[in-house]
Amino acid sequence: MESLKLLYKIGKGPSSSHTMGPKKAAEMFLARNNNAEAYRVTLYGSLAATGKGHLTDTAIREVLEPHAPTEIMWRADIVKEFHTNGMLFEALKGGNVIDQWTIYSVGGGNIASPEMPQLSGENIYPLTMSEQILEWCDREGKSIWEYVQDCESEDIWNYLDNIWETMCQTIDNGLNNDGVLPGGLKVARKACTYWVKSKEYGPTVSNRSRLYAYALATAEENASGGTVVTAPTCGSCGVLPAVIYHLADTNNYRRIRILRALATAGIFGNIAKTNASISGAEVGCQGEIGVACAMAAAAACQLMGGTPAQIEYAAEMALEHHLGLTCDPVCGLVQIPCIERNAVAAARAIDSATFAILSDGKHRVNYDHVVEVMKETGHNLPSLYRETAEGGLAKRYKMR
């Protein structure tokens, strides 16, 4: 598995696969073709189907158009075999194509191709399954976060500290911003309202209201193109920060405990990324919100004092109960149902962690099994439900 630095990325919303990935690809293509007279970029599959709502063309133009005129071609009818988020970059000079490059945005801001499946970085984690990591923890007498410490470079804690600072800043920004989100759906921001209303109710509703507020704040910042951290994606970026922020605020955890929880969460995100997918266009929303919920449940269980077995149980439960979740964004925007899903998944993460911490950690189906089923289920989902905005909620809204 790759470094957690390639899972947790700081960037602009609204989509890691449809915005951050294409922007990264455009920057790489420009670096080798900065003398072109024009550029042409053809978007395929899901990138073409929901790219306008996800600002894919804007992200690409921001990179290429300062250097030469850029044409965007939309081909939602063509789905490439390697991944549905395909892109063809072409550099032109004198009307002729002087260079071309086919590349894919595979989720979480990562790009790859059949020739170069590992464009992001080298694999530094020798163990890639939760079962293997739990065996390592038992053998070495260590925790899951210590596996991160053993495999990563010394600066990983400084990196995670910066990630946490950004997450907190995003929540603060979201709580202090009002108004309607861009895109035409006229969805009003709700985070501030939920936070204010948390003062008006008893402890149970108040706690849940604050948790919702933190998740909504982050998801709304993402929807408006603000700065977020992929956890594991932009569309699901509100779950993990909300859970950790809420627990830290309630229990006054020390900073190092928060960073260790982020490390543990990252391991479960990386397992899903390596063995299945975190791309909604490939496996549906179970790969985004489902994995985000698993990461948050693992982090919460660790903060609650859970053993490695209990932490794995919490992650397994959180992902298991998101199996089959479709990705059907209304109008191709990361707003309906995406924003609410972040809040609901944050609550489910804490529920999963609580359930696991009350158990002895023993269960029949492990996290690796659920990741395998998620991959199989996602590939069996019709394309209508894999980020094409052609089925499900997206279709019903259009019908009305």
C-alpha positions as CSV (number, residue, x, y, z in Angstrom):
1,M,0.0,0.0,0.0
2,E,1.0,3.6,-0.6
3,S,1.8,6.2,1.9
4,L,-1.1,7.9,3.8
5,K,0.2,11.1,2.2
6,L,-1.4,9.9,-1.0
7,L,-4.7,9.1,0.7
8,Y,-5.1,12.3,2.7
9,K,-4.7,15.2,0.2
10,I,-5.5,18.9,0.6
11,G,-7.2,20.4,-2.4
12,K,-10.2,22.2,-3.8
13,G,-13.7,20.5,-4.1
14,P,-16.1,19.4,-5.2
15,S,-14.7,16.1,-6.4
16,S,-11.4,14.3,-6.0
17,S,-12.0,12.0,-9.0
18,H,-13.7,14.6,-11.2
19,T,-11.8,17.8,-10.1
20,M,-8.5,17.0,-8.4
21,G,-7.5,14.0,-10.6
22,P,-8.2,15.8,-13.9
23,K,-6.3,18.9,-12.7
24,K,-3.3,16.7,-11.7
25,A,-3.4,15.0,-15.2
26,A,-3.6,18.4,-16.9
27,E,-0.5,19.6,-15.0
28,M,1.5,16.6,-16.0
29,F,0.5,16.8,-19.6
30,L,1.3,20.6,-19.7
31,A,4.8,19.9,-18.2
32,R,5.7,17.8,-21.3
33,N,3.8,19.9,-23.8
34,N,4.2,23.6,-22.8
35,N,5.0,24.7,-26.3
36,A,1.7,23.5,-27.9
37,E,-0.5,26.0,-29.8
38,A,-3.7,24.4,-28.6
39,Y,-5.0,21.6,-26.4
40,R,-7.9,19.2,-26.8
41,V,-9.2,17.1,-24.0
42,T,-11.8,14.3,-24.4
43,L,-13.6,13.2,-21.3
44,Y,-15.2,9.7,-21.3
45,G,-17.8,7.8,-19.2
46,S,-18.6,9.2,-15.8
47,L,-16.2,12.2,-16.3
48,A,-18.3,13.3,-19.2
49,A,-21.7,12.4,-17.6
50,T,-21.2,14.5,-14.5
51,G,-18.1,16.5,-15.3
52,K,-19.9,19.8,-15.7
53,G,-21.6,19.6,-12.3
54,H,-18.3,18.5,-10.8
55,L,-16.3,21.4,-12.5
56,T,-14.1,19.0,-14.4
57,D,-13.8,21.3,-17.4
58,T,-13.0,24.3,-15.1
59,A,-10.2,22.4,-13.4
60,I,-8.6,21.4,-16.7
61,R,-9.0,24.9,-18.3
62,E,-7.4,26.6,-15.2
63,V,-4.2,24.6,-16.0
64,L,-4.1,24.6,-19.8
65,E,-5.8,27.8,-21.0
66,P,-3.2,30.2,-19.6
67,H,-0.8,28.6,-22.1
68,A,-3.0,27.9,-25.2
69,P,-6.7,27.6,-26.2
70,T,-8.3,24.4,-24.8
71,E,-11.2,22.5,-26.2
72,I,-13.2,20.1,-24.1
73,M,-15.0,17.1,-25.7
74,W,-17.7,15.3,-23.8
75,R,-18.2,11.6,-24.7
76,A,-20.3,10.0,-22.0
77,D,-21.3,7.3,-24.5
78,I,-17.8,5.9,-24.5
79,V,-16.7,4.0,-21.4
80,K,-13.1,2.8,-21.3
81,E,-12.3,-0.7,-20.0
82,F,-9.6,0.3,-17.5
83,H,-11.8,2.8,-15.6
84,T,-14.9,4.8,-16.4
85,N,-13.1,8.1,-15.6
86,G,-11.1,8.2,-18.8
87,M,-9.4,11.2,-20.4
88,L,-7.6,11.8,-23.7
89,F,-5.2,14.8,-23.7
90,E,-4.0,16.0,-27.1
91,A,-1.4,18.7,-27.8
92,L,-1.7,20.4,-31.2
93,K,0.6,22.5,-33.3
94,G,-0.1,23.7,-36.8
95,G,-3.4,21.9,-36.6
96,N,-1.7,18.5,-36.1
97,V,-1.6,16.4,-33.0
98,I,2.0,16.3,-31.7
99,D,1.4,14.4,-28.5
100,Q,-1.5,12.5,-26.9
101,W,-2.0,10.8,-23.6
102,T,-4.8,8.6,-22.2
103,I,-5.1,8.6,-18.5
104,Y,-7.7,7.7,-15.8
105,S,-8.8,9.4,-12.6
106,V,-9.3,6.4,-10.3
107,G,-10.6,8.1,-7.2
108,G,-9.2,10.1,-4.3
109,G,-7.4,12.5,-6.7
110,N,-5.2,9.6,-8.0
111,I,-4.5,9.0,-11.6
112,A,-3.3,5.8,-13.3
113,S,-3.3,3.9,-16.6
114,P,-2.8,0.2,-17.7
115,E,0.8,1.0,-18.5
116,M,1.4,2.9,-15.3
117,P,-1.0,1.6,-12.6
118,Q,1.0,3.2,-9.8
119,L,1.5,6.8,-10.9
120,S,1.1,8.2,-7.3
121,G,4.0,6.6,-5.4
122,E,5.7,3.5,-4.2
123,N,4.2,0.9,-2.0
124,I,5.6,1.2,1.6
125,Y,3.2,-1.0,3.5
126,P,4.1,-4.7,3.0
127,L,0.8,-5.8,4.7
128,T,-2.3,-4.9,2.7
129,M,-5.1,-6.8,4.5
130,S,-6.6,-6.1,7.9
131,E,-6.2,-9.7,9.0
132,Q,-2.5,-9.5,8.4
133,I,-2.2,-6.2,10.2
134,L,-4.2,-7.6,13.2
135,E,-1.8,-10.6,13.3
136,W,1.1,-8.2,13.3
137,C,-0.4,-6.2,16.1
138,D,-0.9,-9.4,18.2
139,R,2.6,-10.7,17.4
140,E,4.4,-7.4,18.1
141,G,2.2,-6.2,21.0
142,K,1.5,-3.0,19.1
143,S,-1.4,-0.9,18.0
144,I,-2.6,-0.2,14.4
145,W,-1.2,3.3,14.5
146,E,2.2,1.9,15.3
147,Y,2.2,0.0,12.0
148,V,1.9,3.4,10.4
149,Q,4.8,4.7,12.4
150,D,6.9,1.7,11.5
151,C,6.3,2.0,7.8
152,E,6.1,5.7,7.1
153,S,8.9,8.3,7.1
154,E,9.6,10.3,10.2
155,D,7.7,13.3,9.0
156,I,4.3,11.5,8.9
157,W,3.2,13.0,12.2
158,N,4.0,16.5,10.9
159,Y,2.0,15.7,7.8
160,L,-1.0,14.4,9.7
161,D,-0.8,17.5,12.0
162,N,-1.2,19.7,8.9
163,I,-4.0,17.5,7.7
164,W,-5.8,17.9,11.0
165,E,-5.2,21.7,11.0
166,T,-6.8,21.9,7.5
167,M,-9.8,19.7,8.6
168,C,-10.4,22.0,11.5
169,Q,-10.1,25.1,9.4
170,T,-12.6,23.7,6.9
171,I,-15.1,23.0,9.7
172,D,-14.7,26.5,11.0
173,N,-15.1,28.0,7.5
174,G,-18.3,25.9,7.0
175,L,-19.8,26.9,10.3
176,N,-19.3,30.6,9.5
177,N,-20.6,30.6,5.9
178,D,-24.2,31.1,4.9
179,G,-26.1,31.3,1.7
180,V,-26.9,29.1,-1.3
181,L,-24.5,26.6,-2.8
182,P,-23.5,27.2,-6.4
183,G,-24.7,24.9,-9.2
184,G,-28.4,25.8,-9.8
185,L,-30.1,23.4,-7.3
186,K,-30.4,26.3,-4.8
187,V,-29.4,24.2,-1.9
188,A,-29.0,26.4,1.2
189,R,-26.1,25.8,3.6
190,K,-27.4,24.2,6.9
191,A,-24.3,23.7,9.0
192,C,-24.6,27.0,11.0
193,T,-28.3,26.4,11.6
194,Y,-27.6,22.9,13.0
195,W,-24.8,24.2,15.3
196,V,-27.0,27.0,16.6
197,K,-29.9,24.7,17.3
198,S,-27.7,22.4,19.2
199,K,-27.8,24.9,22.0
200,E,-31.6,24.6,22.3
201,Y,-32.0,20.9,23.1
202,G,-31.1,18.3,25.7
203,P,-27.7,16.5,25.7
204,T,-28.7,13.7,23.4
205,V,-30.1,15.8,20.6
206,S,-27.5,18.5,21.2
207,N,-24.6,16.1,20.7
208,R,-26.0,14.7,17.6
209,S,-26.8,18.1,16.2
210,R,-23.2,19.3,16.7
211,L,-21.9,16.2,15.0
212,Y,-24.2,16.8,12.0
213,A,-23.1,20.5,11.9
214,Y,-19.4,19.6,11.6
215,A,-20.1,17.1,8.8
216,L,-22.4,19.5,7.0
217,A,-19.8,22.3,7.3
218,T,-17.1,20.3,5.6
219,A,-19.4,18.8,2.9
220,E,-20.8,22.3,2.1
221,E,-17.4,23.8,1.8
222,N,-16.5,21.0,-0.6
223,A,-19.7,21.6,-2.6
224,S,-18.8,25.3,-2.9
225,G,-15.2,24.5,-4.2
226,G,-13.5,25.2,-0.9
227,T,-10.4,23.7,0.5
228,V,-10.9,20.2,2.0
229,V,-9.0,17.0,2.8
230,T,-9.8,13.8,0.9
231,A,-10.9,11.3,3.5
232,P,-10.8,9.2,1.4
233,T,-12.5,11.5,-1.3
234,C,-13.8,15.0,-1.6
235,G,-17.4,13.8,-1.8
236,S,-17.1,11.9,1.5
237,C,-14.7,14.4,3.1
238,G,-17.0,15.4,6.0
239,V,-17.4,12.1,7.8
240,L,-14.0,11.6,9.4
241,P,-13.3,15.2,10.4
242,A,-16.7,15.5,12.0
243,V,-16.3,12.4,14.1
244,I,-12.9,13.2,15.4
245,Y,-13.6,16.9,15.9
246,H,-16.8,16.1,17.8
247,L,-15.1,13.5,20.1
248,A,-12.1,15.7,20.6
249,D,-14.3,18.6,21.6
250,T,-16.4,16.5,23.9
251,N,-13.5,14.7,25.6
252,N,-10.6,17.1,25.3
253,Y,-8.2,14.5,23.7
254,R,-4.6,15.4,23.4
255,R,-3.3,16.3,19.9
256,I,-1.2,13.1,19.6
257,R,-4.2,10.9,20.2
258,I,-6.0,12.7,17.4
259,L,-3.1,12.2,15.0
260,R,-2.9,8.5,15.9
261,A,-6.6,8.1,15.2
262,L,-6.0,9.7,11.8
263,A,-3.2,7.2,11.2
264,T,-5.5,4.3,12.1
265,A,-8.3,5.6,9.9
266,G,-5.9,5.9,7.0
267,I,-4.9,2.2,7.2
268,F,-8.6,1.2,6.7
269,G,-9.0,3.7,3.9
270,N,-5.8,2.4,2.2
271,I,-7.0,-1.2,2.5
272,A,-10.1,-0.4,0.6
273,K,-8.3,1.8,-1.9
274,T,-5.7,-1.0,-2.6
275,N,-8.0,-4.0,-2.7
276,A,-11.2,-2.5,-4.1
277,S,-11.8,1.2,-5.0
278,I,-12.7,4.5,-3.4
279,S,-14.2,5.8,-6.7
280,G,-17.9,6.4,-6.8
281,A,-17.8,6.0,-10.6
282,E,-16.3,2.5,-10.2
283,V,-18.1,1.0,-7.2
284,G,-20.8,3.5,-6.3
285,C,-21.1,5.6,-3.1
286,Q,-20.2,2.6,-0.9
287,G,-16.6,3.2,-2.0
288,E,-16.8,6.8,-0.9
289,I,-19.2,7.3,2.0
290,G,-19.0,3.7,3.0
291,V,-15.2,3.7,3.3
292,A,-15.2,7.2,4.9
293,C,-17.6,5.8,7.6
294,A,-15.3,2.8,8.1
295,M,-12.3,5.1,8.6
296,A,-14.3,7.3,11.0
297,A,-15.5,4.3,13.0
298,A,-12.0,3.0,13.3
299,A,-10.7,6.4,14.5
300,A,-13.6,6.7,17.0
301,C,-13.1,3.2,18.4
302,Q,-9.4,3.9,18.9
303,L,-10.1,7.2,20.7
304,M,-12.6,5.3,22.9
305,G,-9.8,3.0,23.9
306,G,-10.6,0.1,21.7
307,T,-8.3,-2.9,21.0
308,P,-7.1,-3.6,17.5
309,A,-9.7,-6.3,17.1
310,Q,-12.5,-3.9,18.3
311,I,-11.2,-1.2,15.9
312,E,-11.3,-3.6,13.0
313,Y,-14.8,-4.7,14.0
314,A,-16.0,-1.1,14.1
315,A,-14.6,-0.4,10.6
316,E,-16.1,-3.7,9.2
317,M,-19.5,-2.9,10.6
318,A,-19.5,0.6,9.2
319,L,-18.6,-0.5,5.7
320,E,-20.8,-3.6,5.8
321,H,-23.9,-1.5,6.4
322,H,-23.2,0.7,3.4
323,L,-22.9,-2.1,0.9
324,G,-24.8,-1.5,-2.2
325,L,-25.0,2.3,-1.7
326,T,-25.5,3.9,-5.1
327,C,-23.9,7.1,-6.5
328,D,-26.7,9.0,-8.2
329,P,-25.9,12.8,-7.7
330,V,-28.8,15.1,-8.7
331,C,-27.7,17.2,-11.7
332,G,-24.2,15.8,-11.4
333,L,-23.5,18.1,-8.4
334,V,-21.9,16.9,-5.1
335,Q,-24.9,18.1,-3.1
336,I,-28.0,15.9,-3.2
337,P,-27.8,13.3,-1.6
338,C,-24.0,13.7,-0.9
339,I,-24.1,16.4,1.7
340,E,-26.7,14.7,4.0
341,R,-24.9,11.4,3.5
342,N,-21.8,12.8,5.2
343,A,-23.8,13.8,8.3
344,V,-25.7,10.5,8.5
345,A,-22.5,8.4,8.0
346,A,-20.8,10.4,10.8
347,A,-23.5,9.3,13.2
348,R,-23.3,5.7,11.9
349,A,-19.5,5.7,12.5
350,I,-19.9,6.6,16.1
351,D,-22.7,4.0,16.5
352,S,-20.4,1.3,14.9
353,A,-17.5,2.3,17.2
354,T,-19.8,2.2,20.3
355,F,-21.2,-1.2,19.3
356,A,-17.7,-2.6,18.8
357,I,-16.3,-1.2,22.0
358,L,-19.0,-2.9,24.0
359,S,-18.1,-6.3,22.4
360,D,-15.1,-8.5,22.8
361,G,-14.1,-7.7,19.2
362,K,-15.0,-11.2,17.9
363,H,-17.2,-11.4,14.8
364,R,-17.6,-13.7,11.8
365,V,-17.0,-11.4,8.8
366,N,-13.9,-9.4,8.8
367,Y,-13.1,-6.1,7.1
368,D,-11.2,-7.8,4.2
369,H,-14.3,-9.8,3.3
370,V,-16.5,-6.7,3.2
371,V,-14.0,-4.8,1.0
372,E,-14.0,-7.8,-1.4
373,V,-17.8,-7.8,-1.4
374,M,-17.9,-4.0,-1.9
375,K,-15.8,-4.4,-5.0
376,E,-17.9,-7.2,-6.4
377,T,-21.2,-5.4,-5.6
378,G,-19.9,-2.1,-7.1
379,H,-18.9,-3.8,-10.4
380,N,-22.3,-5.5,-10.6
381,L,-24.2,-2.2,-10.1
382,P,-25.6,-0.9,-13.4
383,S,-23.8,2.2,-14.7
384,L,-26.9,4.2,-13.9
385,Y,-25.9,4.1,-10.3
386,R,-22.2,4.8,-10.6
387,E,-21.9,8.5,-10.8
388,T,-23.5,9.1,-14.2
389,A,-26.5,11.0,-12.9
390,E,-28.7,8.9,-15.2
391,G,-30.6,6.8,-12.6
392,G,-31.9,6.8,-9.1
393,L,-32.4,10.1,-7.3
394,A,-30.9,12.0,-10.3
395,K,-33.5,10.6,-12.6
396,R,-36.4,11.1,-10.2
397,Y,-35.6,14.8,-9.7
398,K,-35.4,15.3,-13.5
399,M,-38.8,13.7,-13.9
400,R,-40.4,16.1,-11.5
